[in-house]
Structures are given as C-alpha cells and as structure tokens.
C-alpha cells in the first residue's frame, strides 16, 4: 500500500488545539464563554453515545455544554418550546437537536425552529441558502466542512481540480458540492455529483482527481473505479457481519480500502477518517457562533 493516509484523527486534534486557544482568547478578550446545548429525545443508544461524545469534546475545549434529555413521548410542541427557550438564552451560542427524532415529531419543523445564528449543525434553510449562494455568514454542515478541512490540511487543495462526489444527501453530498464550488479556500473546484441512478458510475468516478464517497453502501468503490493517483475521501461508515470479530461485525467505509489504497495517491481510512472531523467541526461552528455574538455586542 503506497497511498498517503489522510488521518481525520490527526487533523481533528490539530483543529481542536486551535479552537482551545480561540476559546481562551474569547473568554479573556470579551468575557464570552461559548455555550453548546444538545437536546436528546428518547433513549436511543447510538444517539446517547453521540451526544455524550459531543459533550465531552466541548468540555475539553472549554466550551460550556448543556444536555437536555427529554422522554420519548415528549410532544412536538414541548420540544419546540425547549428550542424557543434556548434561542432566547444568551449563554447558549449553539443548539443541536440530536436526530433521529421520534416519528410523531416533524424533524423539519424542529430544525427550522432553531435560530439560524445558533444552528451549528448547518441544517436551517437560511444557512443552507447562504451556503448555496455563497453569501453572508453561515454555518456549513459539519461532515462536509470536515471533508474540506481534511483536503486542505493534508495538502490536497481542491482548487482547479475535478472533484467527483458520490452521494446527493442533504447532509453530505449536496452541501459538500456547494462548499467545493465556493470562491474560497477549499473551493474553486469543478464538481460532478453522482448518485444511485448514475449510469456507468465507474466511468465517472475514474475521471476524478479527487473522489469523495458518501453513499452508505459498504465497499462499493473498487480499484477499477478509481484513477491512478486520485485522492479518495471515504465518508461512509457501515457495519458488516464478520463472525471472526468478537462483536460479530466490522466497521468499513464505502470504499474497498486495501484495494483502492494500491492505486490512490492518498486515502482516508474508516474508522479514523471523516468521523472524528464531524464533532470537531460542530465545535468550530459553536466557537464561530460565539465569536459572531461577541463581535455584535
């Protein structure tokens, strides 16, 4: 395997060290301590784990973290009331409502209820629109923002390159394409977006100088679908059965790692690639939100 490994863990550590300094300067310079509120509805084990990881990471940065846990039978109106209270709280700069929500709650309505200036997940329509039009201050969704940081900090600036994004979700594929098109650092790329209905997917992915895969299909990208010397970022995180493992499964990406690493110039692993970047960019958005609030006082 000759490919450079683009370690999300290493890059996340680098960014977190920078954020810790920014938080300290905010506290000293303006008396503002960034505050992040996480709202969890129900007892989904995966959601509990994710929220716990986010709260711990925030505390390590010196960010005030507040978790609000609601019962699974909480009504939509009750949850909207909690969001409204957090919108009005001057000590809270970022609000994250952990998804998925119970079926009786409209996720879209809840996400739209978060004030855009506190929408550190980057899912509010105003932030989505500002990203799409590259105008004003906005918060980019955390996973796509993390991918851009991984590329630029590992020496693979997308500017002027043909980037193929495999996946068109509102969480990753679409906002990532918008970030790559921006007239900004990490942008200025020529972008092709593929998806499950793309005919002859391999012929398109082979044209990529930078290939980013976010389809949620285990190890679907093989070596013959990748151009020699391409940069490959694997966003996928999948569990596949593996009786040889103690847990009975293994975690893999959307890229057949060992095979593709033989032809790529650089590749991100799973785990240890994009995953650690997502929480890191949530923290970055929270610090940005606090900085904007401090500057407007």
DAVEN-V276001 format. One record per residue. N is the residue number from 1. PHI is phi in radians with two decimals (none if undefined). OMEGA is omega in radians with two decimals (none if undefined). Layout:
BEGIN
n | phi | omega
N | PHI | OMEGA
N | PHI | OMEGA
END
This chain:
BEGIN
n | phi | omega
1 | none | -3.09
2 | -1.83 | -3.04
3 | -1.29 | 2.96
4 | -1.16 | 3.08
5 | -1.61 | 3.09
6 | -1.60 | -3.03
7 | -1.52 | 3.05
8 | -1.13 | 3.13
9 | -1.09 | -3.12
10 | -1.14 | -3.13
11 | -1.19 | 3.09
12 | -1.08 | 3.11
13 | -1.07 | 3.13
14 | -1.09 | -3.13
15 | -1.17 | -3.12
16 | -1.12 | 3.08
17 | -1.11 | 3.10
18 | -1.14 | -3.13
19 | -1.14 | 3.13
20 | -1.04 | 3.08
21 | -1.16 | -3.14
22 | -1.12 | 3.11
23 | -1.10 | 3.13
24 | -1.08 | 3.13
25 | -1.17 | 3.09
26 | -1.08 | -3.13
27 | -1.10 | -3.09
28 | -1.28 | -3.03
29 | -1.42 | -3.05
30 | -2.24 | -3.12
31 | 1.26 | -3.11
32 | -1.76 | 3.01
33 | -1.86 | 3.13
34 | -0.96 | -3.13
35 | -2.18 | 3.13
36 | -2.11 | 3.07
37 | -1.89 | 3.05
38 | -1.96 | -3.11
39 | -2.03 | -3.12
40 | -2.08 | 3.11
41 | -1.95 | -3.14
42 | 1.62 | -3.02
43 | -2.21 | 3.08
44 | -1.08 | -3.05
45 | -1.03 | -3.14
46 | -1.12 | 3.12
47 | -1.11 | 3.10
48 | -1.05 | -3.14
49 | -1.14 | -3.12
50 | -1.09 | -3.13
51 | -1.10 | 3.10
52 | -1.06 | 3.12
53 | -1.12 | 3.14
54 | -1.15 | 3.14
55 | -1.14 | 3.13
56 | -1.13 | -3.14
57 | -1.10 | 3.11
58 | -1.09 | -3.13
59 | -1.07 | 3.13
60 | -1.11 | 3.14
61 | -1.50 | -3.04
62 | 1.50 | 3.10
63 | -1.55 | 3.04
64 | -1.22 | -3.10
65 | -2.08 | 3.14
66 | -2.19 | 3.10
67 | -1.80 | 3.07
68 | -2.03 | -3.12
69 | -1.89 | -3.10
70 | -2.02 | -3.14
71 | -1.23 | -3.07
72 | -1.14 | 3.13
73 | -1.62 | 3.04
74 | -1.01 | -3.12
75 | -1.35 | 3.09
76 | -1.05 | -3.14
77 | -1.10 | 3.11
78 | -1.12 | 3.12
79 | -1.14 | 3.10
80 | -1.11 | 3.09
81 | -1.15 | 3.09
82 | -1.11 | 3.13
83 | -1.09 | 3.12
84 | -1.05 | 3.12
85 | -1.12 | 3.12
86 | -1.23 | 3.06
87 | -1.01 | -3.06
88 | -1.51 | -3.06
89 | -1.48 | -3.10
90 | -1.19 | 3.13
91 | -1.49 | 3.14
92 | -1.90 | -3.13
93 | -1.85 | 3.12
94 | -2.38 | 3.13
95 | -2.14 | 3.08
96 | -2.24 | 3.01
97 | -1.69 | -3.05
98 | -1.21 | 3.09
99 | -1.78 | 0.06
100 | -1.42 | 3.04
101 | -1.72 | 3.08
102 | -0.99 | -3.04
103 | -1.03 | -3.06
104 | -1.42 | 3.14
105 | -1.96 | 3.13
106 | -1.41 | -3.09
107 | -1.04 | -3.12
108 | -1.05 | -3.14
109 | -1.12 | -3.13
110 | -1.20 | -3.14
111 | -1.11 | 3.11
112 | -1.26 | 3.14
113 | -1.35 | 3.10
114 | -1.23 | -3.14
115 | -1.09 | -3.10
116 | -0.96 | -3.13
117 | -1.29 | 3.11
118 | -2.05 | -3.08
119 | -1.46 | -3.05
120 | -1.33 | 2.99
121 | -1.43 | 3.09
122 | 1.34 | -3.08
123 | -1.84 | 3.14
124 | -1.15 | -3.12
125 | -0.95 | 3.12
126 | -1.19 | 3.09
127 | -1.16 | 3.09
128 | -1.08 | -3.14
129 | -1.17 | 3.12
130 | -1.17 | 3.05
131 | -1.12 | -3.09
132 | -1.08 | -3.12
133 | -1.71 | 3.14
134 | 0.92 | -3.06
135 | -2.42 | 3.07
136 | 1.24 | 3.06
137 | -1.36 | 3.10
138 | -2.63 | 3.05
139 | -1.93 | 3.12
140 | -1.45 | 3.05
141 | -0.93 | -2.88
142 | -1.19 | -3.11
143 | -1.15 | 3.07
144 | -1.03 | 3.11
145 | -1.06 | 3.11
146 | -1.13 | 3.10
147 | -1.08 | 3.13
148 | -1.06 | 3.12
149 | -1.09 | 3.13
150 | -1.07 | -3.14
151 | -1.17 | -3.05
152 | -1.20 | -3.08
153 | -1.34 | 3.07
154 | -1.67 | 3.08
155 | 1.53 | -3.11
156 | -2.13 | -3.13
157 | -1.04 | -3.13
158 | -1.24 | -3.05
159 | -0.94 | 3.11
160 | 1.38 | -3.09
161 | -1.67 | 2.99
162 | -1.54 | -3.13
163 | -1.90 | 3.05
164 | -1.85 | 3.09
165 | -1.85 | 3.12
166 | -1.77 | -3.08
167 | 2.26 | -3.05
168 | -2.26 | -3.12
169 | -1.21 | 3.08
170 | -1.26 | -3.10
171 | -1.52 | -3.07
172 | -2.18 | -2.94
173 | -1.00 | -3.09
174 | -1.14 | 3.13
175 | -1.13 | 3.11
176 | -1.13 | 3.09
177 | -1.05 | 3.13
178 | -1.11 | 3.10
179 | -1.10 | -3.11
180 | -1.20 | 3.14
181 | -1.51 | -3.06
182 | -1.06 | 3.00
183 | -1.52 | -3.04
184 | -2.81 | 3.05
185 | -1.02 | -3.09
186 | 1.55 | 3.13
187 | -2.03 | 3.11
188 | 1.07 | 3.10
189 | -1.67 | 2.92
190 | -1.66 | -2.90
191 | -2.05 | 2.97
192 | -2.05 | 3.11
193 | -1.91 | 3.10
194 | -1.93 | -3.12
195 | -2.79 | -3.02
196 | -1.13 | 3.14
197 | -1.71 | 3.13
198 | -1.19 | 3.11
199 | -1.31 | 3.12
200 | 0.87 | -3.07
201 | -0.94 | -3.09
202 | -1.03 | -3.13
203 | -1.16 | 3.11
204 | -1.38 | -3.12
205 | -1.11 | 3.13
206 | -1.21 | 3.13
207 | -1.48 | -3.02
208 | -1.44 | 2.90
209 | -1.42 | 3.02
210 | -2.20 | -3.11
211 | -2.03 | 3.14
212 | -2.09 | -2.99
213 | -2.05 | -3.13
214 | -2.52 | -3.08
215 | -1.85 | -3.07
216 | 1.26 | 3.10
217 | -2.15 | -3.00
218 | -0.97 | 2.96
219 | 0.90 | -3.10
220 | -1.35 | -3.13
221 | -1.61 | -3.11
222 | -1.87 | -3.04
223 | -1.03 | -3.10
224 | -1.25 | 3.10
225 | -1.68 | -3.06
226 | -2.15 | 3.11
227 | -1.27 | 3.06
228 | -0.98 | 3.13
229 | 1.51 | 3.13
230 | -1.28 | 3.02
231 | -1.72 | -3.03
232 | -2.14 | 3.06
233 | -1.99 | -3.08
234 | -1.84 | -3.11
235 | -1.54 | -3.03
236 | -1.16 | 2.99
237 | -2.36 | -3.04
238 | -2.28 | 2.99
239 | -1.75 | 3.08
240 | -2.18 | -3.14
241 | -1.05 | 3.11
242 | -2.67 | -3.09
243 | -1.07 | -3.12
244 | -1.34 | 3.13
245 | -1.63 | -3.13
246 | -1.02 | -3.12
247 | -1.45 | 3.14
248 | 1.45 | 3.10
249 | -2.65 | 3.00
250 | -2.29 | 3.12
251 | -1.78 | 3.12
252 | -2.46 | 3.12
253 | -1.67 | 3.08
254 | -1.55 | -3.09
255 | -1.97 | 3.05
256 | -1.31 | -2.85
257 | -0.98 | -3.03
258 | -1.01 | -3.11
259 | -1.26 | -3.09
260 | -1.21 | 3.13
261 | -1.08 | 3.12
262 | -1.35 | -3.11
263 | -1.98 | -3.09
264 | -1.36 | 2.99
265 | -1.35 | -3.13
266 | -2.62 | -3.09
267 | -2.67 | 3.06
268 | -1.68 | -3.12
269 | -1.52 | 2.96
270 | -2.38 | -0.01
271 | -1.37 | 3.08
272 | 1.65 | 3.13
273 | -1.85 | -3.08
274 | -1.22 | -3.06
275 | -0.86 | -3.13
276 | -1.09 | -3.11
277 | -1.31 | -3.05
278 | -1.12 | 3.12
279 | -1.14 | -3.14
280 | -1.05 | -3.13
281 | -1.30 | 2.98
282 | -1.08 | 3.09
283 | -1.12 | 3.13
284 | -1.08 | 3.11
285 | -1.13 | 3.13
286 | -1.15 | 3.11
287 | -1.14 | 3.08
288 | -1.07 | 3.13
289 | -1.06 | 3.12
290 | -1.16 | 3.14
291 | -1.16 | 3.11
292 | -1.12 | 3.11
293 | -1.12 | 3.14
294 | -1.11 | -3.11
295 | -1.22 | -3.07
296 | -1.57 | -3.08
297 | -1.33 | none
END
